[in-house]
């Protein structure tokens, strides 16, 4: 029997959203109102204004921004923050960067003794969808990523880090967790600051019954979405160990699994691909779809 991994479009809406972005509330160049208007013009359905939350007022805020006054019937914002604490190796100020979507407005910033595992746990207990930001940008080590393995997921792509530093990937960190049997999800984000044109480069397409904060957060936590920089996934289903994938025209469909397990299908204008994973030596897999100009889409990892 075929099982839809991504909810069918016949009874779900797919909402486009950015989970990671900044405004003048912290170190962004645009006001919250300007950021909201920009993403509306790009055709988004929701965004998260995740300004830095930390005690350094030079580039951080000391409170979670309330973005709800900008909500409209066809566009919403979710209270969020990029939360920080001390103890990160290989980065200026020794700060961890963790994205928390759906935070209560009174969520306090970390003190000087709170650790990253403790901060992640506190954000989870507050009901947030918690992801590890831009692991390649600041060389997240194996031990560091293992210490925060209880987060929901990892940024597989960060647009700002990609175009400013060439360090926008999170594949290694994500696969470390998967190899160690942690059931995570993946996100693509902008991390937009508007110092340059860094909006609209990475997003999530979330399958939800309605455009509401609760419905979106629930779908994100359940992995009912895919991530993209331009490729569209139209169907993703599995029948025993045979995967059916329908997408916008692509050139490469790559399956990655445990160890160095992989499978691929290459061609021109691929829009429907069947992948037989019967002899795939892995108890999990994730799929990357790449089109002819290098744009991607990523499924969340699936445990067989």
PyMOL commands that set and color helices and strands:
alter all, ss='L'
color gray80, all
select helices_A, chain A and resi 32-41+68-70+92-94+116-125+142-147+159-165+171-179+213-221
alter helices_A, ss='H'
color red, helices_A
select strands_A, chain A and resi 2-4+13-18+46-49+52-53+76-83+98-101+129-132+153-158+185-189+203-208+225-228+233-239+242-257+262-276+284-290+296-298+302-303
alter strands_A, ss='S'
color yellow, strands_A
deselect
rebuild
show_as cartoon
